């Protein structure tokens, strides 16, 4: 959609010695003609895209449409996988930090397939307070039309990243850009406060994100599914209470060969019933979107289950 609306082009042509009444009628007709042209410039025809007369900032790119519900994969490994994931119904992706050539190539391919991208800046810039590098990186990509937002940090509640570091990075971004900033947490059943996530992190993001991986080797599917709805409801309540733009859920699409850090417990692949249940519950919770974790770990069987779950839409 063009950001510059066309102006009407009607003009009053030269008039010669006519009676005053005729001149008045001619002027009125010309003014109506001018107004009609303006109307035609902003009124869509039967095969055109509706336009808006609301002034918009010319410094921002024309965005691709944002779907009502975002769904996709955490960290596509290569641009070659974007067509496959888009064919599954994905319209969203989280891209971990990489070099400029990789990220720009990914954004170009994502734009081709109408996939919105949440991009991760260099983690060390946040960890060590390197805000000049962070701002320069944001400026490099902020006008890319496939960019949906910024993925600021992964599980600071587990890594021990000081809240002041996260807040400083968030403020540095928001001073120059208004794309949504997301942070993913994994503790406290998505609640902030006593026995939950440190509330000091709360001012440092726009979108609350939450990892919910319940499929472990010794845990039955019934027991793995049981806490999901409660966690999702907590995320919804936390996002409302903290006045966030919304919340996004990161669902388990991996298992074999992965070990939970800290407790040394092995994950297992969720089965189809678990995958469908998690996806239905996430959509019903009011989440703005779902990310499947992790594109690098999910094998063909897990991808097939995710495809079937997403077909429920």
C-alpha positions in Angstrom: 0.0 0.0 0.0 1.4 3.4 -1.0 2.0 5.7 1.9 1.5 8.8 -0.3 -2.1 9.4 -1.3 -2.6 10.9 -4.7 -4.0 14.4 -4.9 -6.9 15.4 -7.0 -5.9 16.8 -10.4 -9.0 18.7 -11.5 -8.4 22.3 -12.6 -10.5 25.2 -13.5 -9.9 26.0 -17.2 -9.9 29.6 -18.6 -13.2 31.2 -18.9 -14.1 34.0 -21.2 -16.7 36.7 -21.3 -19.7 34.8 -20.0 -22.7 36.1 -18.1 -22.1 36.2 -14.3 -24.6 33.4 -13.6 -22.9 31.1 -16.1 -19.5 31.9 -14.6 -20.8 31.0 -11.2 -22.2 27.7 -12.4 -19.0 26.9 -14.2 -16.9 27.6 -11.1 -19.2 25.4 -8.9 -18.9 22.6 -11.5 -15.2 22.8 -11.6 -14.9 22.7 -7.8 -17.1 19.6 -7.7 -14.9 18.1 -10.4 -11.8 18.8 -8.2 -13.5 17.2 -5.2 -14.6 14.3 -7.3 -11.0 13.7 -8.3 -9.9 13.7 -4.7 -12.6 11.2 -3.9 -11.6 9.0 -6.7 -8.0 9.1 -5.5 -8.8 7.6 -2.2 -11.9 5.5 -3.0 -10.9 1.9 -4.0 -12.3 0.4 -7.2 -13.6 -3.2 -7.3 -10.2 -4.7 -7.8 -8.0 -2.3 -5.8 -6.7 -2.4 -2.2 -8.4 -0.1 0.2 -6.4 2.9 1.1 -6.3 5.1 4.2 -6.3 8.8 4.5 -4.5 8.7 7.8 -1.1 10.4 7.6 1.7 7.9 8.2 5.4 8.4 8.9 7.4 8.3 5.7 10.5 7.0 7.5 9.0 3.6 8.2 8.7 0.9 5.5 5.4 -0.4 4.1 4.8 -3.5 6.4 3.5 -6.8 5.2 0.1 -7.6 6.8 0.3 -8.9 10.3 -1.9 -12.0 10.7 -4.4 -12.2 13.6 -2.5 -15.1 15.2 1.2 -15.5 14.8 2.5 -19.0 14.6 5.9 -20.3 13.5 9.3 -21.7 14.6 12.0 -20.6 16.9 15.3 -20.1 14.9 15.0 -21.2 11.3 18.6 -22.6 10.6 18.6 -21.5 6.9 16.6 -19.5 4.5 16.0 -22.7 2.5 13.5 -23.9 5.2 11.2 -20.8 5.0 9.1 -22.2 2.0 8.6 -25.5 3.8 7.5 -23.8 7.1 5.3 -21.4 5.2 3.6 -24.3 3.5 2.9 -25.7 7.0 1.0 -22.5 7.8 3.8 -20.6 9.6 3.6 -16.8 9.3 6.1 -16.0 12.0 9.7 -16.8 12.9 12.2 -16.0 15.6 15.7 -15.6 14.2 18.7 -15.9 16.5 21.6 -13.5 16.1 23.9 -14.2 13.2 26.1 -12.2 10.8 24.6 -9.6 8.6 24.6 -11.6 5.4 22.6 -14.4 7.0 20.1 -12.1 8.6 19.5 -10.0 5.5 19.1 -13.1 3.3 16.6 -14.5 5.8 14.6 -11.3 5.9 14.4 -11.2 2.1 13.1 -14.7 1.9 10.7 -14.2 4.8 9.2 -11.2 3.0 8.6 -13.3 -0.1 6.5 -15.7 1.9 4.8 -13.2 4.2 6.6 -14.4 7.2 7.1 -11.9 10.0 10.4 -12.1 11.9 11.4 -11.4 15.5 15.1 -10.7 15.5 17.6 -11.3 18.3 20.4 -8.7 18.7 23.8 -9.8 19.9 23.3 -11.3 23.5 26.6 -9.9 24.8 25.5 -6.3 24.0 22.7 -6.8 26.6 24.8 -8.8 29.0 27.7 -6.3 29.1 25.7 -3.1 28.5 27.2 -2.4 25.1 24.4 -0.1 24.2 26.1 1.8 21.3 26.5 -1.5 19.4 22.9 -2.5 20.2 21.5 0.8 18.9 23.7 0.6 15.7 22.3 -2.9 15.0 18.7 -1.8 15.6 19.2 1.1 13.1 20.6 -1.3 10.6 17.4 -3.4 10.5 14.6 -1.3 11.8 13.2 -0.4 8.4 13.3 -3.9 7.0 9.6 -4.6 6.1 9.7 -8.2 7.3 10.7 -7.2 10.8 8.0 -7.7 13.4 10.0 -7.0 16.6 13.1 -7.6 18.7 13.9 -10.7 20.9 15.8 -9.1 23.7 16.8 -12.0 25.9 16.3 -15.7 26.5 15.3 -16.8 30.0 17.0 -14.0 32.1 15.3 -15.6 35.1 17.5 -18.6 34.7 20.7 -17.0 33.4 20.8 -14.5 36.2 21.0 -11.5 33.9 20.6 -8.4 36.1 17.2 -6.7 35.5 19.0 -3.3 35.2 20.9 -4.7 32.2 17.7 -5.8 30.5 16.0 -2.5 31.3 18.9 -0.4 30.0 18.9 -2.4 26.7 15.1 -2.0 26.4 15.3 1.7 26.9 18.1 2.1 24.4 15.9 0.3 21.7 12.7 2.2 22.5 14.5 5.6 22.3 14.9 5.0 18.6 12.3 2.4 17.5 8.8 1.2 18.4 8.8 -2.3 17.1 7.6 -4.7 20.0 10.4 -6.0 22.3 9.9 -9.5 23.6 11.7 -11.4 26.5 11.1 -15.1 27.1 10.9 -16.4 30.7 10.7 -20.0 32.0 10.0 -19.9 35.7 7.3 -19.3 38.2 4.5 -20.7 36.0 4.5 -17.3 34.3 3.7 -15.4 37.4 5.6 -12.3 38.7 6.3 -11.8 42.3 6.9 -14.0 45.3 8.0 -17.5 44.2 7.8 -16.3 40.6 9.6 -14.1 38.1 11.4 -11.1 39.5 9.1 -8.1 39.0 12.2 -6.0 38.4 12.2 -7.5 34.9 8.7 -6.3 34.2 9.4 -2.8 32.7 11.9 -4.2 30.2 9.7 -5.7 27.5 6.5 -5.1 25.6 5.6 -8.8 24.8 5.7 -11.4 27.5 7.0 -14.7 26.2 7.1 -18.0 28.1 8.8 -21.4 27.6 6.6 -24.3 28.6 8.3 -27.6 28.1 6.7 -30.5 30.0 7.5 -33.7 28.1 10.2 -35.4 30.1 11.1 -39.1 29.9 9.5 -40.1 33.2 6.4 -37.9 32.8 3.3 -39.4 31.3 1.4 -37.4 28.6 -1.5 -36.9 31.0 0.8 -35.4 33.6 2.7 -33.3 31.1 -0.5 -31.7 29.7 -2.0 -31.0 33.2 -0.2 -27.8 34.0 -0.3 -26.1 30.6 -3.7 -24.4 30.8 -2.8 -23.0 34.3 0.5 -21.6 33.0 -1.2 -20.1 29.9 -3.8 -18.5 32.1 -1.1 -17.0 34.3 0.6 -15.6 31.3 -2.6 -13.9 30.2 -3.1 -12.5 33.7 0.5 -11.3 34.0 0.3 -9.5 30.6 -2.9 -7.7 31.6 -1.6 -6.8 35.0 1.7 -5.5 33.6 -0.1 -3.6 30.8 1.9 -5.4 28.0 1.0 -5.5 24.3 0.3 -9.2 24.7 1.9 -12.6 25.4 3.4 -15.3 23.3 3.9 -19.0 24.1 6.8 -21.1 23.2 5.7 -24.8 22.9 7.8 -27.9 23.0 8.6 -29.5 19.6 11.7 -31.4 20.5 12.9 -34.1 22.8 15.2 -36.9 21.9 18.7 -36.3 22.9 18.1 -33.1 24.8 18.8 -32.8 28.5 17.2 -30.3 30.9 20.0 -28.1 32.3 20.4 -28.1 36.0 18.4 -31.2 36.9 20.0 -33.5 34.2 16.6 -34.9 33.2 16.0 -36.1 29.6 13.3 -34.6 27.5 11.2 -36.8 25.2 9.3 -35.9 22.1 5.7 -34.9 22.8 3.2 -37.1 21.1 0.4 -35.9 18.7 -2.2 -35.7 21.5 0.1 -33.5 23.6 1.1 -31.3 20.6 -2.6 -30.8 19.6 -3.6 -30.1 23.2 -0.9 -27.5 23.8 -1.7 -25.7 20.5 -5.5 -25.7 21.2 -4.9 -24.5 24.8 -2.5 -21.7 23.6 -5.0 -20.4 21.1 -7.8 -20.5 23.6 -5.7 -18.6 26.2 -5.8 -15.4 24.2 -2.1 -15.5 23.3 -1.0 -13.4 20.3 1.0 -16.2 19.0 2.9 -19.5 19.3 6.5 -20.4 18.6 7.5 -24.1 18.2 10.9 -24.8 19.8 13.1 -25.8 18.1 13.5 -26.0 14.4 17.0 -27.4 14.7 15.9 -30.2 17.1 12.5 -31.3 15.6 12.8 -34.4 13.4 10.4 -35.3 10.6 8.0 -37.1 12.9 7.7 -34.1 15.2 7.3 -31.7 12.3 4.5 -33.9 11.0 2.7 -33.7 14.4 3.1 -29.9 14.4 1.6 -29.7 10.9 -1.4 -31.7 12.0 -1.8 -29.5 15.1 -1.7 -26.3 13.1 -4.2 -27.7 10.6 -6.8 -27.4 13.4 -6.9 -23.6 12.7 
